[in-house]
């Protein structure tokens, strides 16, 4: 149980760190936004702020004395929503992004998907080892 919870906390912290870095880049890295071809700074700023709030909640959940499965499930659901949203953007292409923009969306989607899968597996493993 302890080993699984340690691994889960580590994955949560990495997810939160990745989300923090991504959020800060979306808020402050205007040259990157220009290279992606987004065309405005409002949308990336709103997404970036949302990512910072998401990251703060994950850091909070990971630092609790006891892992609360409902909180971790909410993180997993949000990661899944990000992946589904990214797939939709890649298929529908609602914006005229540069190739770099679509490449970054795809790469981040894969990373977030891996976080979701790892968090789910470790949560199930941690719960089964405690009998919950």
N, C-alpha and C positions, 0 to 999 in steps of 0.2 A: 504494500500500500504506500509506504513512504517513498519508495523509489519511483513509483508511478506518479505520485503527486509532485515529486521534485521535477520529474521530466515534464509534466503538464505545466507547472509553474514556469519552467524554462521556456517552453514553446510559447506560452502566453506572453512572457516578457519580450521574446524575440518578435512576436507579432506586434506588440505594442510599440517596440522600437522602430520596426519597419513602418508602421502607420504614422508614427511621429515624424520620421524622416520624410516620408512621402507627403505628409501634410505640410511640413515646412517648405519643401520644394515647391509645392503647388501655390503656396502663399507668397513666397519671396523670390523664387527663381524666374523672373520675367523672361530672360533669354531662353530658358528651356521651354516656357509656355509658347514663346514666339516660334521656336524650332518645331514644336509639335503642331503648329498651325491652328491653335484654338481660336485666335482672333479676338478674344477679350480676356480680361483678367478677373472678372466677377465670378464666373463659373468655377474656375480652378480655386479661387479664394474660398468660395462657399464649401466646396468639396474638401479643401485643406483644413478648414476650421472643423468640419464634421469629423475628419480623420483624427484631429488632435483631441476632440472630445471622446471619440471611440478609444483612442490610445490611452487616455487618462483612466477610462473605466476599466480597461483591461489590466493596466498596472495596478489599480485598486483591487480588482478581483484576485489577481495573482499574489498580492501581498497579504491577503486575509490569512488569519491563522488556520482556518478551515476552508477548503475549497467548497463552494456552493454550486452544485451541479446546474441549477437553473440559470445562474449567471454565466457559466461556461457555455451552456446551450445557447444562450442569447448571443454570445460572441460567435459561435459556430453558425447560427442562423444568419447573422449579419455578414459573415464571411461568404456564406452561400449566396446571399443576396448580391454581394459585390460581384461574384463570379457570374451569376445569371445576368446582371446588368451589363457586365463587360461583354459577355457573349452577344447580348442584344445589340450593343454598340458596334461590335465587330461585324455583325451580320447586316444590320439595317444601315449603318454608317450615316447617322443623322447629321453629322457635321463633316465639313470638307477638311479633315485633318491631313497633315503630311504623313508620309509613311512612318516616320519616327513616332508620331502620336499613336498610330494604331499598333505599332510594335511595342511601345511601352504599355499600352492598355493590355495587350496579350500577355506580356511578360509578368506584369503585376497580377493579372488574373491567375496565372499559374502559381505564383508564390502564395497568394491568398488562398487558393484552393488547397495547396499543400498544408498551410496552417490549419485550415478547417478539418482536413482529414486527420492530421496528427492530433489535434485537440480532441476530436471525436473518439479516436482510438484510445488515447490516454485517459479520457474521462470514463469510458466504458471499462477499461482495464482497472482504473482506480476504484470505481464503484463495485466491480465484481470481486475485488480483493478484500473489500470491507463488508461485503454481503448486502450492500444497500441497493 
